[in-house]
Amino acid sequence: MLRQIYALLITFSLCFPAFAQEAPVGETDRSATGGATTLEDIMKRQEGLKVGNEFRSGLTGNPAAAKPTTEQLGTLGGASDPDLWRALRFDSADITTQIQHPAATVLIQDTGMWWLQFREGPLTTYGFGLILVTMGALVLFYLIRGRIRIDGERTGRTILRFKSIERFAHWLLAGSFILLGLTGVISLLGRQFLIPALGPEAFSTIAIGAKWIHNNVSWAFMLAIVMIFFLWVVHNLPHRSDIYWLRKGGGIFGGGHPPAKKFNAGQKFIFWSVIVLGGSISASGLSLLFPFELPMFAATFAKLNDFGIPQLIGLGELNTDLAPHTEMQYAQLWHSIVSFILFAIVIAHIYIGSVGMEGAYDAMGSGEVEEQWAREHHSLWVEEVKAKEAQAGRPS
Ligand code: HEM
């Protein structure tokens, strides 16, 4: 009934706006907002109707009797303190706190919305877009080129390519990276997709588990990066054969296999991507693991400004006065962006190390590869191995 009266009033007000300004407004049910402004009030104001303020002023009680500091959620009454609120907003309020923490004095961070919007929008869209495009390109490559086969006759002899410590480091790296990727995605997409799909209860259990795995497995990933760095760095230094290998496109589309040492130029790219991007993911990850303790972005931005890099690409000087929360937001974005890029690279690596190339998987499976495979893909390395064997007096 009340609604019908309102509808009539609104219709009437549209016909006779001057009259409507004066129209008395009846009682509104504000229980849904706990007595605060309702959508109905807002709509009425937009219609030009006068909405009384008594329901707000009536709630402020007796200003003189209000004790906001002692009574929790107490009302300030007619008194307010805009200077204090402004100081809180701009982190300059004198906050006495027991907590000795860099972020303890920031009670309001009003510059974080761009981060939230970027995280839920472009980061998710482009991140998964990159992964899908990479997978699509690999499917296309497989359809065009097919599996890269061992061209020559198999010899039946094998060569040791990776020792067990190397294989252990590789699988520690691979296993941890995949687990971190899966659990990271659960954190990234939880609020947007998993809560609506599974409900908050089920998601909470999954999220707690995912976070636990992500935080703890990160150490295995960092250890594996350090291990593969020391195990393989000498084999990944640039060599003049890399230039020829690259000029021949790795022989992927025919023209014979260009000679290569233990790792060819393509593999060196994978290695350095893992070291540099994986190292950067680890650094930003540590910053997230120990909130507010390891801020890195203000210092990095200052260095970049000194080198004039952001100015060169038209970004102007980067802001180096970052609130602790802004530091965390940059760390989160960087961590995710670099992870998506490394994942795309690693997906291509997984393809070539398994279905994409006959005989490749054995190198990381048993550690022993067919000699013919080795001669085709790493001829310079085979020569080195044979020379060493001859020196040691072992028959090949
Ligand atoms: C899970 C599936 C994976 C498979 C089947 C796989 C397979 C292989 C194989 C067969 C090799 C040796 C290639 C050769 O003999 O020359 C290799 C090397 C390597 N893998 Fe993996 N891998 C996997 C995951 C990963 C992941 C997740 C990473 C890093 C995050 C990674 C990093 C490396 C690196 C840096 C090398 C040495 C450089 C290279 O050969 O490209 N692998 N992998």
Residues whose N, C-alpha, C, O or C-beta is under 5 A from the ligand:
A	BS01	HEM	L173 A174 F177 K262 Q267 I270 F271 V274 V346 I350 G353 S354 A360 Y361 A363 M364
